[in-house]
């Protein structure tokens, strides 16, 4: 009996040591900075997310798609700085450019209005420098993304235990595509941020933070900013309706009032800035779905998201996501249904882009976190591998790939000094000989020098339709002769990708154009987009 008692005592001591070791913060948490921070409270998580997203913002110095400028900053800049400072509205001298979407009334002003408000403040206090105009909107986008990160983490804490919540948050924060997109001034980025915020108030099973009013208001805001947000939320709204006991009250007290307020507010904003009746959401559907205008910008096979798109967006998280779907299918089947539904709907549309499915990425992270936490003793090595695998594409795409179209605008900014001072030099006249909308425009120059690019609006059935960019690339020398019949009408600067240089070398030499700068753009040139960008100046 004594031997038995001593063995039992010895066994209990071993268990005591194990328990004490598991509770040690140094042992269990601080070997991972992110996990350590999330265990210390709201303030620490908030500070971490804000600092992380601000660093994220500073380390993304490349371009992604034209819409991050032409559907946001360029519109905001024109709203505030429409006329040069020496002109009055009566002269009708416009300063800025709006793409065909704004002339057709298929884009809403709600998102650009956010940045226009910032620009107006800067203008009012006379601090509207070009660098502030470029960076402040992105900093604002970063702060909103960090707020969504915080809300996402505390949602996870109500849904899962502390351990799973931390690992899910880790997966979310180390996603390379979220890093690449969330601080950009894209409507898709704002849609993803608002979707994450709305999810924190959605009545998920086990959620203690749900609020029908708050999540529906956020969903309505997402639809105002980008009408296609309704695709992501359609199955979630149906789920909420199906689970709700008082369905009539849900419709009359939440769905109808929120939807009506969103439509009225959106229409009022758009009608004010378009200066006429403009139902943007209806026009958006009419042009993109009924008329198929989106096909003009390229089409992909139906399986593109399944074979390429989704795998790229979720990146190295894909194995964890698939494993997590098996582990948590029953518990989070509505989130998985939303992911599958979104990919299926977008697969039916001919025009496909990676960014279109970005808003469902937070849904996927729930499955990834559960999968990573389930690995037990292997989760730390798996987390290290996951972080490393995401770090490489995040830094490469953020700092190197496709940076030339932004760097070239920095090279052109000194031309503003020439344009504002009376000198013997001719006034700057810049022509971009690139695929249309390759670079930002006046939002990254902030002075009314003369600039022009090759236009490429889609064919909307107009008699005088001309795709200037296509006409130029078919016969560039003929285009030069017809566009500039006199030498005095030639621009002072030409901006082009290196792949075009050889084809127009005769024109360049014959009109005294000399290469003034060579700017790196990408290691992966394709078609009309080259590895470098050349700036030619006429002497």
Wavefront OBJ file of the C-alpha trace (Angstrom):
o trace
v 0.000 0.000 0.000
v 2.839 2.402 0.843
v 4.410 1.712 -2.533
v 1.066 2.341 -4.190
v 0.597 5.641 -2.327
v 4.089 6.798 -3.230
v 3.455 6.031 -6.899
v 0.181 7.933 -6.836
v 1.880 10.917 -5.190
v 4.683 10.786 -7.700
v 2.166 10.710 -10.557
v 0.316 13.737 -9.209
v 3.537 15.686 -8.980
v 4.295 14.973 -12.585
v 0.852 16.279 -13.537
v 1.424 19.393 -11.426
v 4.638 20.113 -13.292
v 2.889 19.716 -16.637
v 0.082 22.069 -15.657
v 2.479 24.689 -14.351
v 4.554 24.493 -17.516
v 1.499 24.823 -19.794
v 0.344 27.958 -17.952
v 3.698 29.675 -18.389
v 3.276 32.668 -20.709
v 6.947 32.509 -21.660
v 6.651 28.902 -22.756
v 3.256 28.899 -24.455
v 2.878 32.295 -26.066
v 5.828 34.607 -26.385
v 7.735 32.381 -28.764
v 5.259 33.825 -31.267
v 4.911 37.613 -31.054
v 1.442 37.676 -32.592
v 0.092 34.986 -30.244
v 1.659 36.770 -27.240
v 0.068 40.087 -28.149
v -3.409 38.641 -28.625
v -3.365 37.292 -25.079
v -2.849 40.688 -23.431
v -6.086 42.536 -24.224
v -7.927 44.885 -26.522
v -5.400 47.718 -26.439
v -2.448 45.519 -27.378
v -4.327 43.885 -30.246
v -5.499 47.268 -31.527
v -2.040 48.845 -31.365
v -0.507 45.815 -33.044
v -3.050 45.832 -35.885
v -2.674 49.578 -36.507
v 1.128 49.433 -36.557
v 1.083 46.271 -38.679
v -1.235 47.756 -41.314
v 0.692 51.052 -41.430
v 3.892 49.102 -42.088
v 1.892 47.073 -44.607
v 0.885 50.323 -46.316
v 4.459 51.625 -46.506
v 5.756 48.326 -47.915
v 3.259 48.213 -50.764
v 4.765 50.478 -53.410
v 3.545 48.798 -56.588
v 0.489 49.028 -58.812
v -2.094 46.273 -59.105
v -4.931 47.318 -61.421
v -5.939 50.709 -62.900
v -9.124 50.860 -60.817
v -7.163 51.660 -57.644
v -6.555 55.117 -59.140
v -9.103 55.677 -61.883
v -12.148 54.662 -59.823
v -11.047 56.399 -56.635
v -8.167 58.881 -56.378
v -8.512 60.379 -59.863
v -12.214 60.960 -59.277
v -11.598 62.412 -55.804
v -8.881 64.708 -57.142
v -11.132 66.031 -59.875
v -13.997 66.558 -57.413
v -11.823 68.866 -55.282
v -9.281 70.332 -57.717
v -11.426 70.513 -60.832
v -10.145 73.964 -61.813
v -6.569 75.250 -61.725
v -5.984 77.733 -58.933
v -5.774 80.668 -61.341
v -9.016 79.820 -63.126
v -12.656 80.213 -62.128
v -15.495 77.795 -62.934
v -16.785 80.271 -65.541
v -13.811 79.539 -67.812
v -14.792 75.850 -68.062
v -11.157 74.746 -67.921
v -11.289 71.292 -66.350
v -8.395 69.843 -64.379
v -8.460 66.053 -64.276
v -9.967 63.182 -66.192
v -12.914 60.833 -65.762
v -13.034 57.482 -67.554
v -15.984 56.359 -69.669
v -17.625 54.593 -66.686
v -18.309 57.936 -65.046
v -19.702 59.392 -68.250
v -21.999 56.362 -68.598
v -23.090 56.628 -64.958
v -22.145 53.107 -63.833
v -19.900 54.156 -60.934
v -21.004 55.597 -57.622
v -19.425 58.631 -55.970
v -19.712 57.308 -52.393
v -16.207 55.768 -52.271
v -14.330 58.639 -54.002
v -16.228 61.046 -51.746
v -14.375 59.586 -48.751
v -11.013 60.631 -50.206
v -12.395 63.876 -51.593
v -13.204 64.821 -48.009
v -9.530 64.292 -47.090
v -8.391 66.276 -50.119
v -10.739 69.137 -49.248
v -9.284 69.377 -45.740
v -5.753 69.448 -47.159
v -6.766 72.117 -49.646
v -8.431 74.192 -46.909
v -5.307 74.205 -44.700
v -3.006 74.629 -47.742
v -1.222 71.325 -47.182
v -2.246 69.666 -50.442
v 1.221 68.427 -51.384
v 1.379 65.616 -53.888
v 2.865 63.156 -51.373
v 0.051 63.765 -48.888
v -2.511 63.352 -51.678
v -0.969 59.990 -52.550
v -0.395 58.571 -49.083
v -3.217 59.872 -46.883
v -5.985 57.895 -48.678
v -3.904 54.739 -48.346
v -3.229 55.430 -44.666
v -6.970 55.867 -44.129
v -7.588 52.567 -45.941
v -4.953 50.951 -43.696
v -6.605 52.218 -40.512
v -9.975 50.889 -41.640
v -8.360 47.529 -42.457
v -6.745 47.418 -39.002
v -10.117 48.127 -37.368
v -11.591 45.202 -39.324
v -8.674 43.018 -38.160
v -9.420 43.829 -34.517
v -13.131 43.130 -34.899
v -12.353 39.858 -36.673
v -10.140 38.675 -33.833
v -12.691 39.399 -31.133
v -15.378 37.700 -33.204
v -13.160 34.625 -33.301
v -12.835 34.709 -29.528
v -16.616 34.442 -29.178
v -16.830 31.610 -31.701
v -13.874 29.480 -30.643
v -11.578 28.946 -27.689
v -8.620 31.267 -27.186
v -6.171 28.904 -28.837
v -8.126 28.510 -32.085
v -8.914 32.235 -32.177
v -5.230 33.145 -31.993
v -4.172 30.732 -34.719
v -7.001 31.853 -36.982
v -5.964 35.468 -36.449
v -2.391 34.467 -37.275
v -3.549 32.931 -40.560
v -5.515 36.069 -41.381
v -2.646 38.458 -40.685
v -0.025 36.527 -42.648
v -2.098 36.158 -45.835
v -0.015 37.503 -48.708
v -3.027 38.565 -50.770
v -4.577 40.485 -47.889
v -1.217 42.227 -47.418
v -1.098 42.986 -51.143
v -4.652 44.376 -51.386
v -6.036 45.683 -48.110
v -4.209 49.051 -48.073
v -4.942 49.883 -51.711
v -7.592 52.404 -52.726
v -9.679 49.758 -54.463
v -13.417 49.330 -54.063
v -12.649 45.612 -53.651
v -10.409 46.422 -50.672
v -13.122 48.502 -49.040
v -15.680 45.791 -49.816
v -13.474 43.186 -48.106
v -12.946 45.455 -45.086
v -16.665 46.151 -44.695
v -17.489 42.462 -45.224
v -15.147 41.546 -42.359
v -16.781 44.169 -40.129
v -20.267 42.975 -41.077
v -19.292 39.378 -40.331
v -18.469 40.373 -36.744
v -22.149 41.316 -36.255
v -23.648 38.481 -38.305
v -25.628 35.834 -36.348
v -23.177 32.987 -36.765
v -23.713 29.939 -34.538
v -22.143 30.749 -31.160
v -21.605 34.453 -31.856
v -22.220 36.789 -28.900
v -21.707 40.023 -30.841
v -24.430 39.695 -33.470
v -26.620 42.674 -34.324
v -29.010 42.634 -37.271
v -29.077 46.424 -37.569
v -25.301 46.799 -37.604
v -24.473 43.977 -39.997
v -27.256 44.906 -42.434
v -26.154 48.557 -42.407
v -22.600 47.456 -43.232
v -23.795 45.109 -45.973
v -25.807 47.974 -47.468
v -22.713 50.193 -47.355
v -20.676 47.494 -49.116
v -23.310 47.259 -51.868
v -23.321 51.050 -52.273
v -19.559 51.052 -52.743
v -19.527 47.962 -54.952
v -22.876 46.500 -56.118
v -21.371 43.030 -56.609
v -21.027 42.749 -52.813
v -24.563 41.385 -52.906
v -23.138 38.188 -54.441
v -21.093 37.406 -51.316
v -23.906 38.253 -48.923
v -26.833 36.625 -50.731
v -26.470 33.154 -49.115
v -25.758 34.742 -45.724
v -28.897 36.856 -45.915
v -30.941 33.780 -46.850
v -29.416 31.883 -43.934
v -30.317 34.670 -41.515
v -33.871 34.768 -42.852
v -34.219 30.986 -42.552
v -32.904 30.924 -38.977
v -34.946 33.894 -37.761
v -38.075 33.014 -35.787
v -39.901 36.276 -36.485
v -39.377 36.521 -40.245
v -41.960 39.231 -40.812
v -40.314 41.484 -38.249
v -36.905 40.868 -39.839
v -38.256 42.013 -43.212
v -40.281 45.006 -42.035
v -37.930 46.254 -39.294
v -34.550 45.484 -40.837
v -34.389 44.405 -44.490
v -36.775 46.993 -45.960
v -35.723 50.068 -43.880
v -32.006 49.384 -44.317
v -32.303 48.695 -48.048
v -34.488 51.745 -48.624
v -32.145 54.047 -46.717
v -29.141 52.696 -48.641
v -30.810 53.209 -52.034
v -32.018 56.718 -51.167
v -28.632 57.790 -49.762
v -26.654 56.329 -52.651
v -28.972 57.808 -55.279
v -28.899 61.231 -53.600
v -25.085 61.296 -53.571
v -24.817 60.161 -57.189
v -27.506 62.508 -58.498
v -25.830 65.433 -56.740
v -22.428 64.814 -58.324
v -23.709 63.655 -61.724
v -26.045 66.679 -61.679
v -28.879 64.554 -63.085
v -30.953 61.478 -62.241
v -28.503 58.542 -62.294
v -29.461 55.074 -60.945
v -25.896 53.774 -60.658
v -26.707 50.252 -59.429
v -29.162 49.710 -62.294
v -26.692 51.110 -64.851
v -23.933 48.904 -63.445
v -26.009 45.755 -63.939
v -27.253 46.886 -67.354
v -23.798 47.545 -68.789
v -21.907 44.646 -67.202
v -24.520 41.876 -67.223
v -27.010 42.669 -69.987
v -24.643 44.367 -72.447
v -21.547 42.363 -71.471
v -19.282 45.415 -71.452
v -16.968 43.755 -68.904
v -15.993 41.209 -71.592
v -14.188 44.060 -73.361
v -11.467 43.855 -70.678
v -10.817 40.163 -71.249
v -12.502 36.827 -70.663
v -11.418 33.569 -69.074
v -12.729 29.985 -69.179
v -15.428 29.082 -66.657
v -13.023 27.030 -64.545
v -10.435 29.806 -64.113
v -11.246 30.478 -60.440
v -11.184 26.767 -59.654
v -7.916 26.018 -61.441
v -6.016 29.290 -60.923
v -7.798 32.219 -59.302
v -8.736 30.823 -55.899
v -5.425 29.002 -55.457
v -3.490 32.238 -56.063
v -5.672 34.339 -53.750
v -5.582 31.918 -50.818
v -1.957 31.051 -51.600
v 0.016 28.800 -49.203
v -3.070 28.568 -46.954
v -4.778 26.222 -49.443
v -3.838 22.875 -47.752
v -4.932 24.237 -44.376
v -8.202 25.472 -45.871
v -9.024 22.091 -47.411
v -8.207 20.266 -44.175
v -10.182 22.828 -42.174
v -13.228 22.287 -44.396
v -13.244 18.638 -43.340
v -12.849 19.508 -39.665
v -15.373 22.349 -39.410
v -17.810 21.708 -42.237
v -20.845 21.226 -39.981
v -20.087 24.157 -37.677
v -19.342 26.743 -40.381
v -21.156 25.355 -43.390
v -22.767 28.750 -44.070
v -19.331 30.383 -44.481
v -18.209 27.579 -46.776
v -21.470 27.911 -48.712
v -20.777 31.637 -49.169
v -17.278 30.892 -50.512
v -18.533 28.212 -52.924
v -21.481 30.357 -54.034
v -19.281 33.414 -54.698
v -16.772 31.434 -56.747
v -19.578 29.708 -58.667
v -21.348 32.975 -59.557
v -18.168 34.730 -60.637
v -17.219 31.648 -62.664
v -20.341 32.182 -64.778
v -19.166 35.695 -65.743
v -16.679 35.850 -68.652
v -14.484 38.598 -67.151
v -12.553 37.314 -64.131
v -9.969 38.866 -61.822
v -8.259 37.772 -58.619
v -9.588 40.754 -56.683
v -13.224 39.871 -57.317
v -13.126 36.976 -54.822
v -10.930 38.789 -52.285
v -13.889 39.564 -49.913
v -14.395 35.844 -49.106
v -10.790 35.448 -47.921
v -11.645 36.145 -44.219
v -14.243 33.357 -44.406
v -11.533 30.989 -45.595
v -9.216 31.994 -42.744
v -11.697 30.564 -40.210
v -11.119 27.100 -41.686
v -7.370 27.654 -41.943
v -7.095 28.616 -38.268
v -9.077 25.600 -37.080
v -6.871 23.381 -39.235
v -3.642 24.916 -37.906
v -4.764 24.661 -34.271
v -5.692 20.994 -34.830
v -2.110 20.123 -35.803
v -1.135 20.199 -32.088
v 2.633 19.658 -31.796
v 3.173 20.374 -35.511
v 1.394 23.707 -35.580
v 4.406 25.889 -34.740
v 6.584 24.424 -37.517
v 3.559 24.642 -39.825
v 2.983 28.278 -38.804
v 6.645 29.133 -39.466
v 6.437 27.517 -42.894
v 3.166 29.327 -43.618
v 4.627 32.696 -42.629
v 7.743 32.162 -44.755
v 5.728 31.010 -47.753
v 3.539 34.127 -47.561
v 6.348 36.565 -46.800
v 8.124 36.036 -50.124
v 5.176 36.842 -52.453
v 4.000 39.624 -50.112
v 7.314 41.480 -50.249
v 7.966 40.761 -53.922
v 4.555 41.904 -55.158
v 4.537 44.840 -52.741
v 8.006 46.228 -53.434
v 9.160 44.990 -56.844
v 6.532 43.641 -59.238
v 4.806 46.341 -61.353
v 6.307 49.344 -59.591
v 7.396 51.251 -62.705
v 4.018 52.828 -63.440
v 4.158 54.579 -60.049
v 7.855 55.446 -60.186
v 7.406 57.140 -63.556
v 4.963 59.611 -61.988
v 7.650 60.587 -59.463
v 9.967 61.326 -62.395
v 7.318 63.552 -63.984
v 6.524 65.620 -60.889
v 9.421 68.100 -61.444
v 7.694 69.129 -64.701
v 5.194 71.001 -62.530
v 7.926 73.507 -61.678
v 8.532 74.138 -65.372
v 4.816 74.551 -66.013
v 4.352 77.086 -63.211
v 7.343 79.291 -64.063
v 7.741 81.445 -67.155
v 10.876 80.187 -68.896
v 12.171 79.867 -72.425
v 11.521 76.128 -72.242
v 8.249 74.944 -73.806
v 5.367 74.099 -71.504
v 5.346 70.381 -70.610
v 3.165 68.199 -72.812
v 3.241 64.529 -71.793
v 1.936 61.675 -73.943
v 1.606 58.156 -72.484
v 2.101 55.592 -75.276
v 1.046 52.639 -73.136
v -1.998 50.392 -72.742
v -4.674 52.790 -71.520
v -4.844 53.618 -67.815
v -1.451 51.984 -67.161
v -0.444 54.794 -64.797
v -2.199 57.107 -62.371
v -2.841 60.623 -63.648
v -3.311 64.015 -62.010
v -3.752 62.583 -58.506
v -0.029 61.678 -58.602
v 1.128 64.920 -60.281
v -1.165 67.535 -58.726
v -0.547 70.292 -61.207
v -2.385 71.162 -64.432
v 0.341 70.368 -66.950
v -0.901 68.998 -70.236
v -1.059 65.194 -70.207
v -2.692 62.707 -72.504
v -2.917 58.929 -72.886
v -4.254 56.503 -75.476
v -7.968 56.061 -74.817
v -9.755 52.717 -75.079
v -13.437 52.960 -74.168
v -15.594 49.932 -75.037
v -17.956 50.037 -77.992
v -21.265 51.270 -76.597
v -22.922 51.396 -80.008
v -21.872 54.949 -80.827
v -21.388 55.883 -84.481
v -18.110 57.718 -83.905
v -16.566 54.923 -81.814
v -12.763 54.820 -81.883
v -10.413 52.611 -79.873
v -7.423 54.930 -80.015
v -5.067 52.532 -78.244
v -5.806 49.690 -80.665
v -5.439 51.970 -83.661
v -2.075 53.181 -82.389
v -0.647 49.707 -81.770
v -1.778 48.497 -85.200
v 0.141 51.224 -87.062
v 2.032 53.528 -84.692
v 3.872 55.515 -87.376
v 0.644 56.227 -89.259
v -1.005 57.267 -86.017
v 1.812 59.747 -85.351
v 1.479 61.284 -88.827
v -2.287 61.758 -88.505
v -2.250 62.895 -84.856
v 0.676 65.332 -85.194
v 0.715 66.742 -88.723
v 2.989 69.610 -87.629
v 6.205 69.352 -85.687
v 5.130 72.188 -83.426
v 2.207 70.094 -82.177
v 4.430 67.264 -80.915
v 4.512 66.549 -77.160
v 7.599 67.361 -75.137
v 7.707 63.977 -73.362
v 6.797 60.431 -74.373
v 6.247 57.649 -71.831
v 6.371 54.065 -73.135
v 7.263 50.495 -72.283
v 10.584 49.317 -73.711
v 8.864 46.832 -76.068
v 7.574 49.760 -78.144
v 10.898 51.552 -78.587
v 12.178 49.596 -81.580
v 8.899 49.917 -83.471
v 8.841 53.726 -83.315
v 12.614 54.354 -83.357
v 12.368 56.107 -86.747
v 9.858 58.599 -85.347
v 11.957 59.177 -82.218
v 15.172 59.864 -84.121
v 13.486 61.989 -86.773
v 11.917 64.308 -84.186
v 14.910 64.664 -81.817
v 13.477 62.614 -78.955
v 16.197 61.507 -76.525
v 15.795 58.941 -73.791
v 15.854 60.774 -70.449
v 15.163 57.913 -68.039
v 14.800 54.148 -67.812
v 12.608 52.811 -64.994
v 12.254 49.187 -63.924
v 8.710 47.824 -63.997
v 8.538 44.010 -63.830
v 10.527 40.801 -64.243
v 7.579 39.277 -66.116
v 6.848 41.342 -69.249
v 3.795 40.319 -71.209
v 2.458 41.537 -74.545
v 2.487 45.342 -74.694
v 3.729 45.622 -71.108
v 7.498 45.590 -70.993
v 10.184 45.036 -68.392
v 11.052 48.740 -68.245
v 9.476 52.120 -68.862
v 11.283 54.753 -70.944
v 10.868 58.510 -70.702
v 11.766 60.314 -73.930
v 12.234 64.089 -74.049
v 12.210 66.240 -77.195
v 15.220 68.515 -77.748
l 1 2 3 4 5 6 7 8 9 10 11 12 13 14 15 16 17 18 19 20 21 22 23 24 25 26 27 28 29 30 31 32 33 34 35 36 37 38 39 40 41 42 43 44 45 46 47 48 49 50 51 52 53 54 55 56 57 58 59 60 61 62 63 64 65 66 67 68 69 70 71 72 73 74 75 76 77 78 79 80 81 82 83 84 85 86 87 88 89 90 91 92 93 94 95 96 97 98 99 100 101 102 103 104 105 106 107 108 109 110 111 112 113 114 115 116 117 118 119 120 121 122 123 124 125 126 127 128 129 130 131 132 133 134 135 136 137 138 139 140 141 142 143 144 145 146 147 148 149 150 151 152 153 154 155 156 157 158 159 160 161 162 163 164 165 166 167 168 169 170 171 172 173 174 175 176 177 178 179 180 181 182 183 184 185 186 187 188 189 190 191 192 193 194 195 196 197 198 199 200 201 202 203 204 205 206 207 208 209 210 211 212 213 214 215 216 217 218 219 220 221 222 223 224 225 226 227 228 229 230 231 232 233 234 235 236 237 238 239 240 241 242 243 244 245 246 247 248 249 250 251 252 253 254 255 256 257 258 259 260 261 262 263 264 265 266 267 268 269 270 271 272 273 274 275 276 277 278 279 280 281 282 283 284 285 286 287 288 289 290 291 292 293 294 295 296 297 298 299 300 301 302 303 304 305 306 307 308 309 310 311 312 313 314 315 316 317 318 319 320 321 322 323 324 325 326 327 328 329 330 331 332 333 334 335 336 337 338 339 340 341 342 343 344 345 346 347 348 349 350 351 352 353 354 355 356 357 358 359 360 361 362 363 364 365 366 367 368 369 370 371 372 373 374 375 376 377 378 379 380 381 382 383 384 385 386 387 388 389 390 391 392 393 394 395 396 397 398 399 400 401 402 403 404 405 406 407 408 409 410 411 412 413 414 415 416 417 418 419 420 421 422 423 424 425 426 427 428 429 430 431 432 433 434 435 436 437 438 439 440 441 442 443 444 445 446 447 448 449 450 451 452 453 454 455 456 457 458 459 460 461 462 463 464 465 466 467 468 469 470 471 472 473 474 475 476 477 478 479 480 481 482 483 484 485 486 487 488 489 490 491 492 493 494 495 496 497 498 499 500 501 502 503 504 505 506 507 508 509 510 511 512 513 514 515 516 517 518 519 520 521 522 523 524 525 526 527 528 529 530 531 532 533 534 535 536 537 538 539
